[in-house]
Amino acid sequence: MQSKKKFKKTFNINLVKQDYSYTISEIAELFNIHKQTITTWKKEGLRKNDDTRPYLFYGAEIKRFLKNRQNTRKIKCKDNELFCMKCRKPVKSWENIVDIKILNENFLNIEGICNVCSSKINKINSIKNLNKLQAIFNVQVIHNKHLIESFKPSVITHFNKEGKND
């Protein structure tokens, strides 16, 4: 039994060369999609170079179209919201209670419970915003807080001028 091929919603636009013209077949091969998909994209606003055949599309136009198409699907969360995969929208955490997990020296993960469907919700944020997040949310636990101090390098000052231990 063959499994159904899942349709891609996002494409790596860095594969497209800005100053190159592509045929429908070349675009289909580049993104590993069916030629009919490009025909559908033409109906959605992908502009071809001119009306001569074979149809050619500028790389810059393909990039513009795909970037615009992919950006319209993005949903921004407010500072006090987290994204719920089950509800498919940004929601507030139950009772505004969250846990924070320090991931590395730059990022942390905010985790809570959806106010609507009671499933797990989360959002990645910057370590720099930790104080701001503690003001916005009722933070229950900060996991891996000990890592914050370990990111700062220690300075060894007990060496004399010759580099020998005192």
trRosetta pair geometry for C-beta under 8 A, 3 or more apart (Angstrom, degrees):
i j d omega theta_ij theta_ji phi_ij phi_ji
8 11 6.3 93 127 -75 128 75
8 31 7.3 -144 67 170 144 103
8 32 8.0 79 -6 79 142 94
8 33 7.0 -104 39 -80 112 110
9 70 7.7 124 142 -115 78 83
9 73 6.9 117 162 -114 123 176
10 70 5.4 76 -120 -125 84 124
11 15 7.8 -84 161 31 93 121
11 31 5.1 -22 -138 -131 128 124
11 66 5.5 -73 61 -157 116 138
11 70 7.5 -135 32 -63 71 131
12 15 5.0 79 102 -17 100 105
12 31 7.9 175 42 -114 74 82
13 16 5.6 -40 -170 21 61 116
13 62 7.6 174 -140 123 92 86
13 63 4.9 103 -177 -130 120 77
13 66 5.0 173 -88 90 113 132
13 67 5.9 -3 -53 -60 170 86
13 70 8.0 -129 -33 8 122 144
15 30 5.6 152 132 178 127 105
15 31 7.3 158 73 -77 147 69
16 20 7.7 -157 -180 57 66 107
16 22 7.6 -72 -137 -33 94 144
16 30 7.0 77 -82 160 71 152
16 59 4.7 162 164 -158 96 93
16 62 5.1 -154 -140 93 152 124
16 63 5.2 -164 85 -64 139 90
16 66 7.8 154 -12 23 148 142
17 20 3.8 49 86 7 116 126
17 59 4.8 -90 86 -112 52 164
18 59 4.9 -172 -142 102 10 121
18 60 5.1 46 -163 -71 74 82
18 63 6.8 -22 -104 -8 71 148
19 59 6.3 -34 14 42 16 127
19 60 7.4 35 -75 -35 44 103
20 58 7.9 137 81 -157 35 51
20 59 4.6 60 53 -37 73 130
21 49 6.3 -3 -133 -49 125 143
21 56 4.3 14 173 179 120 120
21 57 6.7 147 -159 67 69 33
21 58 5.8 -40 -101 -95 73 49
21 59 7.2 -110 -77 -25 27 78
22 26 4.4 -138 -159 89 88 122
22 27 4.9 100 140 -57 134 87
22 30 7.2 -45 -140 -13 143 143
22 56 6.8 140 67 -157 33 67
22 57 5.1 -32 63 63 89 90
22 58 8.0 108 17 -147 81 3
22 59 6.5 98 -18 -76 107 71
22 62 6.5 17 33 -42 136 148
23 26 4.7 97 49 5 75 103
23 27 7.2 -141 91 -4 40 85
23 54 5.0 10 -132 130 115 134
23 55 6.9 114 -145 77 64 61
23 56 6.2 -45 -85 -99 58 65
23 57 7.9 141 -104 16 12 84
24 27 5.9 -56 -150 36 31 109
24 28 6.3 31 153 -19 65 108
24 35 5.3 64 147 -151 112 97
24 38 4.8 174 -144 89 88 151
24 39 7.4 31 -139 -53 136 76
24 54 7.1 -124 11 178 93 108
24 55 6.0 52 -37 67 103 107
24 57 7.9 91 -73 -7 55 117
25 28 5.7 -56 -147 37 31 112
25 29 6.2 27 156 -16 65 108
25 35 6.5 -18 -89 -99 56 115
26 29 5.8 -55 -145 40 30 109
26 30 6.1 37 154 -27 65 107
27 30 5.6 -52 -145 32 30 116
27 31 6.5 -2 166 9 65 108
27 33 7.9 -36 130 57 79 107
27 38 5.2 103 89 -94 134 137
27 57 6.6 19 -57 49 137 136
27 62 6.6 -157 -117 -121 120 141
28 31 6.9 -76 -147 52 22 87
28 32 7.9 60 163 -115 55 7
28 33 5.4 -112 -143 76 66 69
28 34 6.3 -35 -143 156 119 12
28 35 4.7 -46 -68 -80 153 60
28 37 7.0 133 -109 48 89 104
28 38 6.1 -92 -61 -20 88 123
29 32 7.2 22 -165 -76 30 46
33 37 4.5 -52 150 38 124 155
33 38 7.6 133 98 -39 118 82
34 37 5.1 115 67 -14 75 98
35 38 5.9 -50 -167 29 49 109
35 39 6.9 49 140 -18 71 102
36 39 5.2 -50 -154 35 45 117
36 40 6.4 49 147 -21 69 100
37 40 5.5 -52 -154 34 35 113
37 41 6.5 39 146 -22 65 102
38 41 5.2 -47 -148 33 38 117
38 42 6.7 49 148 -27 63 94
38 46 7.2 -90 -165 80 69 158
38 57 7.9 -132 -165 -18 120 151
39 42 5.6 -42 -156 23 35 116
39 43 7.1 33 147 -14 61 100
40 43 5.7 -54 -158 35 38 111
40 44 6.4 31 146 -15 68 109
41 44 5.3 -60 -146 43 37 111
41 45 7.6 -70 173 55 62 55
41 46 4.1 30 139 -5 98 137
41 65 6.6 81 -179 153 114 142
42 46 5.2 -70 -87 65 43 96
42 48 6.8 3 -121 -35 112 103
42 55 8.0 -20 -93 169 140 161
44 65 7.9 108 100 -167 101 113
44 69 7.3 53 136 -101 137 122
45 65 6.4 173 101 -129 90 104
46 57 6.6 -9 164 -129 109 137
46 61 6.9 106 -163 144 72 103
46 62 7.0 31 -146 -106 115 59
46 65 4.6 39 -100 -128 81 165
47 57 7.6 136 92 -131 47 88
47 61 5.5 -103 63 -161 88 138
47 65 7.8 -175 13 -66 69 124
48 51 7.6 104 93 -83 125 38
48 55 4.7 -64 -137 -167 145 105
48 56 6.4 109 -169 67 90 42
48 57 5.5 -74 -118 -82 61 75
49 52 8.0 -37 88 43 102 93
49 55 7.7 157 30 -172 83 61
49 56 4.5 -10 12 85 129 96
49 57 6.6 -154 -28 -94 83 24
49 58 6.1 112 -81 -37 93 86
50 56 7.6 16 32 49 73 97
52 55 7.9 157 86 -94 50 43
52 56 7.8 2 76 9 92 101
57 61 5.7 -123 -177 79 84 120
57 62 5.5 88 136 -58 122 100
58 61 4.3 90 65 4 92 105
58 62 7.0 -158 94 -7 49 82
59 62 5.6 -52 -149 34 35 112
59 63 6.3 36 153 -18 67 105
60 63 5.7 -53 -149 37 31 112
60 64 6.3 33 152 -21 64 106
61 64 5.6 -51 -145 36 32 113
61 65 6.2 32 156 -19 65 107
62 65 5.9 -57 -148 37 28 111
62 66 6.2 18 160 -11 65 111
63 66 6.2 -62 -143 42 26 103
63 67 5.9 24 161 -18 65 113
64 67 6.1 -60 -143 39 23 108
64 68 6.1 21 159 -17 62 113
65 68 6.0 -62 -149 39 24 110
65 69 6.1 23 156 -19 64 112
66 69 5.5 -54 -141 39 31 113
66 70 6.0 24 161 -14 66 109
67 70 6.1 -59 -143 41 26 105
67 71 6.1 23 158 -19 63 113
68 71 6.0 -58 -142 37 25 109
68 72 6.7 30 158 -26 61 104
69 72 6.3 -55 -156 24 26 111
69 73 7.6 22 150 -16 57 104
70 73 6.1 -57 -163 28 39 112
70 74 7.5 48 145 -34 65 97
71 74 5.7 -38 -158 9 46 117
75 83 7.1 124 90 -115 114 116
75 89 6.7 -117 176 -131 158 54
75 90 6.2 -163 142 -26 113 98
76 90 7.5 -25 107 -40 37 148
77 81 4.3 -147 -167 92 93 102
77 82 6.4 39 -153 -107 152 16
77 83 5.7 -107 -64 -53 130 84
77 90 4.1 165 -111 -119 80 132
77 123 6.1 -107 68 -108 162 141
78 81 4.5 78 49 8 80 113
78 90 6.7 128 13 147 74 148
79 132 7.6 -81 -162 148 129 114
79 136 5.7 -126 139 -117 106 156
80 92 6.2 1 135 -116 95 96
80 96 7.3 -31 -167 -128 108 103
80 136 5.2 -148 -92 -179 84 115
80 137 7.2 161 -134 -68 75 78
81 90 4.0 54 150 169 136 110
81 91 6.2 145 -152 70 95 14
81 92 5.8 -69 -104 -77 70 56
81 123 7.9 102 109 -50 55 150
82 90 7.0 158 78 -150 19 73
82 91 6.7 -36 65 67 68 65
82 92 7.7 91 21 -134 79 21
82 93 5.9 50 14 -59 124 93
82 98 7.6 144 -44 -105 142 126
82 110 6.2 -137 -96 104 121 109
82 111 7.9 109 -147 -130 159 24
82 112 5.6 154 18 38 156 114
82 121 4.1 118 111 139 121 115
82 122 5.9 -41 -170 -126 125 2
82 123 4.6 -133 -127 -22 80 109
83 89 7.6 -145 -143 126 69 17
83 90 5.5 -48 -92 -94 63 65
83 91 7.8 99 -133 19 21 73
83 121 6.4 177 78 -160 35 97
83 122 7.4 -34 54 69 78 47
83 123 6.2 114 8 -81 85 91
84 87 4.0 36 96 33 127 105
84 88 7.2 -55 93 -10 78 21
84 89 6.5 -4 51 61 96 55
84 90 7.5 136 9 -127 79 16
84 91 4.8 10 -14 17 124 122
84 114 4.4 67 -108 -103 133 128
84 116 6.9 -142 29 46 176 113
84 117 6.6 130 180 37 142 114
84 119 6.3 110 -156 70 101 107
84 121 4.7 -51 -85 -96 71 115
85 88 7.0 23 -170 -78 31 55
85 119 7.3 -96 55 119 82 139
85 121 7.8 179 0 -109 72 67
86 114 6.9 -109 51 -11 115 167
86 117 5.0 -120 102 91 134 156
86 119 4.5 100 0 23 141 157
87 91 5.9 55 63 -35 155 134
87 114 6.3 162 -11 -156 126 145
87 116 5.4 72 -85 74 144 141
87 117 5.6 -174 -55 -4 99 126
87 119 7.8 -176 -17 40 87 119
91 114 5.3 50 85 -145 146 85
91 115 5.5 -154 162 34 114 95
91 116 5.6 -103 -134 -2 152 111
91 121 6.5 -121 63 -99 101 162
92 96 6.6 -34 174 -85 108 71
92 115 5.1 20 78 -16 79 142
93 96 5.6 97 74 -124 96 25
93 97 6.0 -135 134 56 120 46
93 98 5.3 -88 -110 -66 177 91
93 112 3.1 -51 -125 162 125 157
93 113 6.3 85 -160 49 80 50
93 114 7.5 -73 -120 -94 46 24
93 115 6.6 118 151 -45 10 93
93 121 6.5 -149 -95 66 80 125
93 137 6.9 34 41 -132 141 114
94 97 6.3 -32 88 39 72 97
94 112 6.7 176 26 167 72 102
94 113 4.4 -24 13 84 122 100
94 114 7.0 42 -38 90 94 21
94 115 5.0 160 -80 -92 60 63
94 118 7.3 36 -56 -109 140 65
95 138 6.8 -51 132 45 87 140
96 137 5.7 -165 168 -139 84 62
96 138 5.1 92 107 6 91 99
97 112 6.4 144 91 -134 56 101
97 113 7.5 6 75 26 97 96
97 137 7.3 110 -131 179 16 96
97 138 4.9 -42 -96 81 62 108
97 140 5.7 46 -173 -41 100 110
98 110 5.2 -4 178 -173 143 91
98 111 6.2 143 -163 72 83 41
98 112 4.2 -57 -100 -70 80 103
98 133 8.0 -80 78 171 143 107
98 137 4.6 -20 22 176 119 148
98 138 7.2 132 19 69 69 56
98 139 6.0 -36 74 -107 84 60
98 140 7.0 -166 84 9 30 88
99 110 7.8 153 78 -158 44 46
99 111 4.9 -20 61 65 91 100
99 112 7.4 166 16 -75 66 54
99 139 7.4 99 -117 -159 28 70
99 140 5.4 -44 -83 59 75 104
99 141 4.9 -1 -132 58 96 89
99 142 7.7 177 -170 -84 63 30
99 143 6.6 40 167 -16 108 105
100 108 5.5 10 -176 166 99 129
100 109 7.2 155 -157 78 51 48
100 110 5.8 -20 -103 -103 76 64
100 111 7.6 176 -85 21 27 76
100 130 7.4 108 174 -133 159 88
100 133 6.8 108 -91 122 138 140
100 139 5.8 -18 -8 -141 113 118
100 141 7.3 -158 38 98 64 52
100 142 4.7 -12 70 -116 106 73
100 143 6.9 -166 96 24 51 73
101 108 6.4 163 82 -165 45 76
101 109 4.6 -10 58 56 100 100
101 111 6.7 34 -5 -6 107 117
101 142 8.0 169 -84 -164 27 48
101 143 4.3 -11 -112 61 73 119
101 144 6.1 59 -165 21 66 115
102 108 5.2 -41 -107 -106 48 96
102 127 7.0 50 -134 -105 94 106
102 142 7.0 47 -30 173 98 90
102 143 6.6 -151 17 92 72 65
102 144 4.0 -131 54 95 98 108
102 145 6.4 136 -12 -85 134 35
102 147 4.9 -175 111 59 137 125
102 148 6.3 -113 -122 -53 159 83
103 107 4.7 -23 56 94 124 92
103 108 5.9 -180 3 -106 86 31
103 109 5.8 85 -49 -20 113 96
103 124 7.7 -15 -6 -134 151 98
103 144 7.8 112 -59 75 20 155
104 107 5.8 33 46 42 86 84
104 147 7.7 -100 -132 157 26 140
105 127 6.8 -74 164 -7 38 157
105 147 7.8 -129 -78 151 59 103
105 151 4.0 136 -115 -131 106 135
106 126 6.5 -52 172 -139 70 76
106 127 5.9 -140 -168 3 19 110
107 124 5.7 -9 -168 -171 121 102
107 125 7.1 145 -153 78 71 33
107 126 6.4 -59 -104 -110 56 41
107 127 6.6 -87 -56 -33 9 84
108 124 7.4 153 81 -155 38 57
108 125 5.7 -26 66 67 87 82
108 126 7.4 31 21 129 87 11
108 127 5.6 112 -24 -85 105 64
108 130 6.7 83 2 -88 157 93
108 133 7.9 -135 85 25 137 167
109 122 5.7 -3 -179 -170 99 122
109 123 7.4 158 -157 79 58 35
109 124 5.7 -33 -101 -99 69 63
109 125 7.8 146 -103 21 21 74
110 122 6.2 156 82 -155 56 64
110 123 4.9 -10 55 58 107 85
110 124 7.8 -169 15 -82 78 14
110 125 5.9 34 -18 2 112 120
110 133 6.6 -139 -89 -156 130 137
110 137 7.2 161 -154 -20 126 165
111 120 6.6 -19 -164 -169 100 98
111 121 7.3 151 -155 83 51 49
111 122 4.7 -17 -100 -98 68 98
112 120 7.8 148 83 -157 34 54
112 121 5.3 -23 69 66 82 97
112 122 7.3 159 21 -83 64 50
112 137 7.7 -128 -72 -145 132 135
113 118 5.9 -3 176 -150 108 53
113 119 7.4 165 -154 83 66 19
113 120 6.6 -46 -104 -102 59 44
113 121 6.8 124 -138 17 9 92
114 117 4.9 2 100 51 139 74
114 118 5.9 -90 66 -32 87 10
114 119 5.0 18 12 50 128 66
114 120 7.5 -18 -16 29 91 5
114 121 4.9 113 -66 -34 79 120
125 129 5.3 -84 160 65 118 133
125 133 6.4 131 98 -72 161 138
126 129 4.9 93 69 2 86 101
127 130 5.8 -7 -173 -37 52 112
127 148 7.2 161 -160 -114 128 96
129 132 4.7 -59 -166 48 75 118
129 133 5.5 80 133 -29 91 100
130 133 5.8 -57 -146 36 28 111
130 134 6.5 29 156 -20 64 105
131 134 5.8 -53 -149 34 32 112
131 135 6.8 31 151 -18 62 104
132 135 5.8 -58 -157 35 33 111
132 136 6.5 26 150 -17 67 108
133 136 5.6 -56 -143 38 35 109
133 137 5.9 -11 172 21 73 110
133 139 7.2 78 127 -67 92 124
134 137 7.0 -66 -121 59 23 79
134 139 5.3 -51 -120 -3 74 137
139 142 6.3 22 164 -56 130 88
142 145 4.5 70 113 -69 110 112
144 147 4.6 3 164 -1 96 122
145 148 6.0 -27 -174 3 55 114
146 149 6.4 -53 -169 35 49 105
146 150 6.7 44 141 -19 73 111
147 150 5.3 -61 -147 39 44 113
147 151 6.6 53 155 -34 72 96
148 151 6.3 -52 -163 16 30 112
149 152 6.2 -56 -167 27 45 108
156 159 6.4 53 130 -13 105 105
158 165 6.7 18 124 -145 102 70
158 166 5.6 -120 175 29 82 108
159 163 5.5 -7 -178 -142 129 38
159 164 6.8 137 -154 63 80 24
159 165 6.6 -54 -106 -91 66 41
159 166 7.2 -177 -122 -19 18 88
160 163 7.4 -70 70 -1 61 15
160 164 5.7 -15 43 60 103 78
160 166 5.6 114 -42 -71 98 93
